[in-house]
Amino acid sequence: MDKEVTEMAKIKIKQTKSRIGAPIDQRRTLDALGLRKLNRVVELEDNPSVRGMINKVNHLVTVID
């Protein structure tokens, strides 16, 4: 029996602004996204929970195609 491999859509996120001065919940959201330094890019699965985190810190990050 072959296991069917399904690829989830991916989304690339880049931190474009500093976390200095941001509230603690936004800092923790950046940590949860895997963004710990400025100008770093991470690639995550495109799902509603990741989209919600991006929406919370949308002034600090940029979505790359």
C-alpha positions, 0 to 999 in steps of 0.5 A: 500500500502506497501512502499518498503524499499531499503537499500543503501550500507553503507561505514565506514570511520575512520580519521587516521591522524590529520587535523592540518596543512591541508588546509581549504578546506580539513578541511571542507571536514572532517567536511562534512563527520562528522569527527571532531576528530581523530580515529572517525568512521562514517557510510555514504551512499556509493554514488558518492558525498561521494566517491569524498569527501573521495578521496579529503582527502584520506591521512587523512582517511581510509575506513573500510569494 
